[in-house]
Amino acid sequence: MNITGTETEGKDINYFLRVPDTAVGPLLSLRRGGSSSYSKNGGILHGGKTVITRVTTFWKSKIGDAIISVKGRFQSKETKKQQELLERLQIMPVRQVVIQNSTVLPPNVVRTAVKRSGLIGSPLKMDRVQELSRNLKRWYTRQGYILHSVTGATLDPKTATASISVEEPVVSALPVEIVFCKEKVIDQETGELMTFKKYREKKLKELEKKSGGFSRFQSVDLKIDRKDLNTTLVTTSGQTKASKIAKALKLNPGQPFQWRDNRWSKIASSGVFSKIIKASPEPASDGGVCLQVYAMEPPPRHLEY
């Protein structure tokens, strides 16, 4: 059986796989029309079905081998090159490691991390890249770059250079955004939102109505535990400037986002906010990072001499 590239173009593989007459000629005897004995056996003499089964199995295996051979023969040169390159990259030892897009990693930190990961002199494997990522992440975190991380690695087959890509987010044009919140009571009867003061006044009026009114000699103290009330937070206006918070945290637009715990602790304990509900870095529309703060302000204070 001969299969050539010119003959096979545009034709199915089964077209070329013909069973020679000598393979089944002496074993089969077919008869058209005629007696009932032949029709009961489907027109095939006794033993013919077994022979056909054997021949079919034989040619199925041959056809399978031929298809594999044809696929290998007609595989494109580009595919073969890619396969060979992939096999070569899997065993190619790394000669050099570079981090191209970092603006904060010192060279000595990179050298130490690469040495600990064992990348130099070994193939580019996932476990070694992960070890490098862990070493660099530890340094990032210690320096306050809590959002920085390693995102990938590629190998140049010509120079055996591993390029490590990192993500280092920068501060948005709006470094800090403060969402001022106010806690209000949800009236269980009407669903109305009201302040604690108004809610207490309403309950006093209801109590006065039930008791028939208070005399001017009676003093009523209505104690309400806020923990027992159904409350919610609504946005409101505030006095604290977000620019002042950004300056205190040294968050400058365009600079790498760096979180300083000691500076934030001073702000949180300064009394500027009565309650900080949430403070987290969030992606901004300009591609940078903005520190978003949900907080409540204390009531205004008046000083008198």
Secondary structure, DSSP 8 states (H G I E B T S, - for coil): ----HHHHTTS-GGGT----HHHHGGG--B--S--HHHHHTTTB-TTHHHHHHHHHHHHHHHHHHHHHHHHHHT--HHHHHHHHHHHHHHH-BB-EEEE-S-SS--HHHHHHHHHHHT-BTSB--HHHHHHHHHHHHHHHHHTT-TT-EEEEEEEETTTTEEEEEEE--BEEEEEEEEEEEEEEEE-TTT--EE-HHHHHHHHHHHHHHHHT---TT--------GGGS-EEEEE------HHHHHHHHT--TTSB----HHHHHHHHTTTS-SEEEEEEEEE-TTSSEEEEEEEE---------
